[in-house]
Amino acid sequence: MMREVLTFRGKATAGTEFALGVAAAVVVLLLWEVVARLEFVAPQFLPPPSKVIAALWTMATTQHLLWHSLISSLRVWVAFLIAAAMAIPIGILMSSYRIVGAPLEPMIDFIRYLPVPALVPLSIIWFGVGEETKIFLLWLGTFFQLVLLVADDMRRVPHEYVEIAFTLGARPRQVMTDVALRSMGPNLVDNLRITLGWCWTYLVIAEIVAADSGLGFVIWSARRYVKTPEVMAGVVVIGLIGLITDQLLRALHRRMFRYL
């Protein structure tokens, strides 16, 4: 096992990677518990993991934490799927046809540098304080990053593949579906996985806008009363959901692209 993990760019088994991941998590939790119990940091700023776990259990059994988690997950996935459905075709067209890419790239570059919190007032003016605003903010933090990643994936398709396909008599549509999309597929799935994580990072911002449900609402409400264990419990839930989702997408990636 040690040889597997110490070799430069070596491949370890799934069991080895899982064991190392669990061991690292246990070490971090033990160090956190010791530091918190010895009060190197004031408890109201850094409660021990045991108190966070106790708060997590209380919130799950008496404060509808699972329901809030479901609501947040639904908002993130709706916003992410809308962003992906828009970004994939637009990104492909931007890199394939300069008449599309030349006018769109400067505008997308401009908008993607705008901080999402600064656009909260505008989103409320445009959409009110309902679900539309929350989904719009999540979409806003995802779409403009993803579309450029998709365009970059398309540009990385080797030009030789396209030339060979045309030489063999393929039509533009066949080159797009059978050559370009298949070539960019692995990187595209990876970028979708990465931007889904970005979408989750905007959740608290989206759910402090007149919200009465969701993990962001739970975290923000606990912060108001300085309930640090509850705040950290909400953060932990977001991290766990992200970890599980990411592992599922990685497994899907391995299944779809076994030849890598």
Secondary structure, DSSP 8 states (H G I E B T S, - for coil): -HHHHHSTT----HHHHHHHHHHHHHHHHHHHHHHHHTTSS-TTTS--HHHHHHHHHHHHHHS-HHHHHHHHHHHHHHHHHHHHHHHHHHHHHHHH-HHHHHHHHHHHHHHHTS-GGGGHHHHHHHHTTSHHHHHHHHHHHHHHHHHHHHHHHHHTS-HHHHHHHHHTT--HHHIIIIIIHHHHHHHHHHHHHHHHHHHHHTHHHHHTSS-SSSHHHHHHHHHHTT-HHHHHHHHHHHHHHHHHHHHHHHHHHHHHTTT-
